[in-house]
Amino acid sequence: MTTDIRADLIGAVRRSPNGTCLAVLWPSPPHAARWIVTDRWGSTGYETDERVATWPVVGAVPFSPAAGMELAEITPPTAKTGAPR
């Protein structure tokens, strides 16, 4: 099953079919390829939407819009009460 790549949000992570590479949607304009690809040794460069279109989505980079996480400051608990300040 192929997902519509236009629906991917920045930070979406796709895994290559053979499991050796990850692609993260992290555009770097004006470069036309939008997916930064890495393997076990490090970055292999950018790939196009078409190149990773069949790779399944396996997650999202934390703190990116695709992760669905709030970017709010978290106040650590106080030493005396253990409650947030």
MDTraj code that builds the backbone (N, CA, C; nanometers):
import mdtraj as md
import numpy as np

residues = "MET THR THR ASP ILE ARG ALA ASP LEU ILE GLY ALA VAL ARG ARG SER PRO ASN GLY THR CYS LEU ALA VAL LEU TRP PRO SER PRO PRO HIS ALA ALA ARG TRP ILE VAL THR ASP ARG TRP GLY SER THR GLY TYR GLU THR ASP GLU ARG VAL ALA THR TRP PRO VAL VAL GLY ALA VAL PRO PHE SER PRO ALA ALA GLY MET GLU LEU ALA GLU ILE THR PRO PRO THR ALA LYS THR GLY ALA PRO ARG".split()
xyz = np.array([
    [0.0840, -0.1184, 0.0000],
    [0.0000, 0.0000, 0.0000],
    [0.0885, 0.1248, 0.0000],
    [0.0605, 0.2169, -0.0883],
    [0.1366, 0.3408, -0.0978],
    [0.0548, 0.4539, -0.0377],
    [0.1204, 0.5353, 0.0430],
    [0.0558, 0.6505, 0.1035],
    [0.0760, 0.7710, 0.0135],
    [-0.0179, 0.8642, 0.0159],
    [-0.0047, 0.9864, -0.0625],
    [0.1069, 1.0715, -0.0030],
    [0.2172, 1.0858, -0.0741],
    [0.3319, 1.1589, -0.0208],
    [0.3016, 1.3060, 0.0031],
    [0.1986, 1.3591, -0.0615],
    [0.1630, 1.4993, -0.0385],
    [0.1044, 1.5199, 0.1003],
    [0.0601, 1.4123, 0.1646],
    [0.0022, 1.4221, 0.2981],
    [0.1096, 1.4183, 0.4072],
    [0.2334, 1.3847, 0.3730],
    [0.3402, 1.3790, 0.4726],
    [0.3690, 1.5184, 0.5273],
    [0.3961, 1.5239, 0.6559],
    [0.4337, 1.6485, 0.7207],
    [0.5839, 1.6508, 0.7427],
    [0.6388, 1.7692, 0.7613],
    [0.7818, 1.7805, 0.7893],
    [0.8141, 1.6931, 0.9104],
    [0.9178, 1.6127, 0.8963],
    [0.9596, 1.5240, 1.0042],
    [0.9088, 1.3819, 0.9898],
    [0.8205, 1.3565, 0.8920],
    [0.7736, 1.2199, 0.8700],
    [0.8929, 1.1314, 0.8346],
    [0.8913, 1.0079, 0.8838],
    [1.0023, 0.9151, 0.8604],
    [0.9508, 0.7940, 0.7831],
    [1.0206, 0.7609, 0.6767],
    [0.9898, 0.6425, 0.5956],
    [1.1102, 0.5487, 0.5984],
    [1.0831, 0.4167, 0.5912],
    [1.1897, 0.3161, 0.5908],
    [1.1928, 0.2476, 0.4556],
    [1.3127, 0.2277, 0.4024],
    [1.3264, 0.1601, 0.2735],
    [1.2722, 0.0175, 0.2841],
    [1.2236, -0.0382, 0.1745],
    [1.1674, -0.1731, 0.1770],
    [1.2631, -0.2800, 0.2314],
    [1.3933, -0.2627, 0.2095],
    [1.4882, -0.3623, 0.2606],
    [1.5343, -0.3316, 0.4032],
    [1.4838, -0.2210, 0.4610],
    [1.5126, -0.1868, 0.5994],
    [1.6490, -0.1281, 0.6261],
    [1.7235, -0.0897, 0.5225],
    [1.8594, -0.0398, 0.5431],
    [1.8709, 0.1120, 0.5477],
    [1.7644, 0.1831, 0.5097],
    [1.7698, 0.3294, 0.5065],
    [1.6447, 0.3898, 0.5673],
    [1.6617, 0.5082, 0.6228],
    [1.5493, 0.5898, 0.6680],
    [1.5515, 0.7199, 0.5892],
    [1.4337, 0.7689, 0.5569],
    [1.4210, 0.8984, 0.4897],
    [1.3348, 0.9875, 0.5780],
    [1.3824, 1.1088, 0.6031],
    [1.3093, 1.2055, 0.6846],
    [1.2722, 1.3228, 0.5959],
    [1.1448, 1.3598, 0.5985],
    [1.1006, 1.4743, 0.5186],
    [1.1498, 1.6011, 0.5862],
    [1.2555, 1.6582, 0.5265],
    [1.3183, 1.7783, 0.5815],
    [1.3696, 1.8614, 0.4638],
    [1.2783, 1.9353, 0.3978],
    [1.3160, 2.0093, 0.2768],
    [1.4297, 2.1083, 0.3016],
    [1.5077, 2.1289, 0.1993],
    [1.6163, 2.2255, 0.2039],
    [1.6128, 2.3084, 0.0757],
    [1.5133, 2.4006, 0.0664],
    [1.5008, 2.4798, -0.0563],
    [1.6305, 2.5544, -0.0852],
    [1.6635, 2.5738, -0.2080],
    [1.5859, 2.5483, -0.3298],
    [1.6043, 2.4079, -0.3852],
    [1.6709, 2.3179, -0.3115],
    [1.6900, 2.1807, -0.3576],
    [1.5548, 2.1158, -0.3840],
    [1.5399, 2.0497, -0.4973],
    [1.4111, 1.9909, -0.5353],
    [1.3785, 1.8650, -0.4552],
    [1.4791, 1.7866, -0.4155],
    [1.4556, 1.6668, -0.3364],
    [1.4288, 1.7082, -0.1916],
    [1.3268, 1.6470, -0.1291],
    [1.2845, 1.6916, 0.0039],
    [1.3152, 1.5932, 0.1162],
    [1.3624, 1.4739, 0.0846],
    [1.3823, 1.3696, 0.1853],
    [1.5307, 1.3489, 0.2121],
    [1.5747, 1.3720, 0.3366],
    [1.7127, 1.3448, 0.3733],
    [1.7196, 1.1959, 0.4103],
    [1.8125, 1.1247, 0.3490],
    [1.8199, 0.9801, 0.3662],
    [1.9471, 0.9447, 0.4427],
    [1.9341, 0.8472, 0.5314],
    [2.0482, 0.8007, 0.6093],
    [2.0485, 0.6484, 0.6143],
    [2.1681, 0.5930, 0.6243],
    [2.1809, 0.4492, 0.6455],
    [2.2632, 0.4301, 0.7727],
    [2.3113, 0.3115, 0.7975],
    [2.3817, 0.2856, 0.9234],
    [2.5128, 0.3624, 0.9366],
    [2.5659, 0.4144, 0.8276],
    [2.6922, 0.4885, 0.8319],
    [2.6730, 0.6393, 0.8283],
    [2.5521, 0.6865, 0.8087],
    [2.5274, 0.8308, 0.8071],
    [2.4483, 0.8735, 0.6853],
    [2.4464, 1.0023, 0.6616],
    [2.3669, 1.0597, 0.5542],
    [2.4124, 1.0113, 0.4173],
    [2.3145, 0.9826, 0.3333],
    [2.3447, 0.9459, 0.1946],
    [2.2964, 1.0537, 0.0986],
    [2.2459, 1.1649, 0.1533],
    [2.1997, 1.2757, 0.0705],
    [2.0485, 1.2856, 0.0651],
    [2.0019, 1.3677, -0.0284],
    [1.8581, 1.3907, -0.0441],
    [1.8018, 1.3052, -0.1569],
    [1.6739, 1.2657, -0.1416],
    [1.6020, 1.1916, -0.2456],
    [1.4718, 1.2645, -0.2771],
    [1.4168, 1.2329, -0.3923],
    [1.2914, 1.2939, -0.4372],
    [1.1709, 1.2230, -0.3765],
    [1.0553, 1.2891, -0.3845],
    [0.9297, 1.2289, -0.3401],
    [0.9056, 1.0955, -0.4101],
    [0.9314, 1.0930, -0.5399],
    [0.9071, 0.9725, -0.6187],
    [0.9928, 0.8547, -0.5714],
    [1.1157, 0.8821, -0.5325],
    [1.2087, 0.7761, -0.4890],
    [1.1605, 0.7068, -0.3619],
    [1.0994, 0.7815, -0.2687],
    [1.0585, 0.7226, -0.1402],
    [0.9075, 0.7003, -0.1298],
    [0.8347, 0.7242, -0.2371],
    [0.6875, 0.7162, -0.2343],
    [0.6350, 0.5808, -0.1878],
    [0.7058, 0.4734, -0.2171],
    [0.6568, 0.3407, -0.1789],
    [0.7119, 0.2946, -0.0439],
    [0.8007, 0.3725, 0.0156],
    [0.8557, 0.3365, 0.1461],
    [0.7491, 0.3597, 0.2521],
    [0.7258, 0.2662, 0.3419],
    [0.6224, 0.2864, 0.4438],
    [0.6623, 0.3912, 0.5469],
    [0.5644, 0.4668, 0.5941],
    [0.5862, 0.5635, 0.7019],
    [0.5999, 0.4836, 0.8312],
    [0.7069, 0.5094, 0.9055],
    [0.7329, 0.4348, 1.0285],
    [0.7380, 0.5225, 1.1529],
    [0.7220, 0.6527, 1.1365],
    [0.7254, 0.7405, 1.2527],
    [0.7464, 0.8842, 1.2135],
    [0.7936, 0.9606, 1.3110],
    [0.8191, 1.1022, 1.2899],
    [0.9326, 1.1468, 1.3807],
    [1.0054, 1.2472, 1.3373],
    [1.1131, 1.3038, 1.4168],
    [1.0517, 1.3794, 1.5338],
    [1.0963, 1.3527, 1.6575],
    [1.0406, 1.4245, 1.7731],
    [1.0520, 1.5756, 1.7572],
    [0.9509, 1.6450, 1.8026],
    [0.9429, 1.7911, 1.8018],
    [0.9298, 1.8502, 1.6625],
    [0.8969, 1.7676, 1.5636],
    [0.8634, 1.8202, 1.4316],
    [0.7109, 1.8219, 1.4224],
    [0.6547, 1.8973, 1.3301],
    [0.5082, 1.8989, 1.3176],
    [0.4486, 1.7607, 1.2934],
    [0.5229, 1.6720, 1.2292],
    [0.4696, 1.5386, 1.2005],
    [0.4551, 1.4542, 1.3255],
    [0.5295, 1.4853, 1.4296],
    [0.5237, 1.4053, 1.5518],
    [0.3991, 1.4357, 1.6337],
    [0.3347, 1.5473, 1.6069],
    [0.2139, 1.5825, 1.6813],
    [0.2409, 1.6150, 1.8268],
    [0.3594, 1.6659, 1.8562],
    [0.3943, 1.6963, 1.9945],
    [0.3888, 1.8465, 2.0172],
    [0.3439, 1.8830, 2.1355],
    [0.3381, 2.0234, 2.1723],
    [0.4792, 2.0744, 2.2019],
    [0.5084, 2.1914, 2.1543],
    [0.6402, 2.2498, 2.1780],
    [0.6335, 2.3491, 2.2926],
    [0.5908, 2.3030, 2.4083],
    [0.5794, 2.3890, 2.5256],
    [0.6932, 2.3583, 2.6219],
    [0.7356, 2.4607, 2.6940],
    [0.8389, 2.4400, 2.7940],
    [0.7807, 2.3591, 2.9088],
    [0.8552, 2.2606, 2.9549],
    [0.8113, 2.1793, 3.0674],
    [0.8886, 2.2248, 3.1893],
    [0.8153, 2.2617, 3.2930],
    [0.8776, 2.3086, 3.4156],
    [0.9149, 2.1889, 3.5016],
    [1.0411, 2.1778, 3.5411],
    [1.0808, 2.0638, 3.6244],
    [1.0180, 2.0747, 3.7631],
    [0.9987, 1.9618, 3.8304],
    [0.9407, 1.9674, 3.9650],
    [1.0366, 2.0359, 4.0619],
    [0.9799, 2.0932, 4.1663],
    [1.0634, 2.1578, 4.2680],
    [1.1226, 2.0494, 4.3581],
    [1.2349, 2.0791, 4.4201],
    [1.3027, 1.9812, 4.5038],
    [1.2233, 1.9474, 4.6297],
    [1.1482, 2.0454, 4.6856],
    [1.0776, 2.0226, 4.8108],
    [0.9487, 1.9443, 4.7933],
    [0.8673, 1.9812, 4.6944],
    [0.7337, 1.9217, 4.6850],
    [0.7217, 1.8189, 4.5730],
    [0.8091, 1.8232, 4.4780],
    [0.7966, 1.7341, 4.3649],
    [0.6919, 1.7813, 4.2644],
    [0.6255, 1.8929, 4.2959],
    [0.5222, 1.9471, 4.2078],
    [0.5841, 2.0478, 4.1123],
    [0.5251, 2.0629, 3.9935],
    [0.5754, 2.1648, 3.9011],
    [0.5630, 2.3032, 3.9614],
    [0.6537, 2.3915, 3.9232],
    [0.6505, 2.5296, 3.9734],
    [0.5355, 2.6059, 3.9138],
])
top = md.Topology()
chain = top.add_chain()
for i, resn in enumerate(residues, 1):
    res = top.add_residue(resn, chain, resSeq=i)
    for name in ("N", "CA", "C"):
        top.add_atom(name, md.element.get_by_symbol(name[0]), res)
traj = md.Trajectory(xyz[None], top)
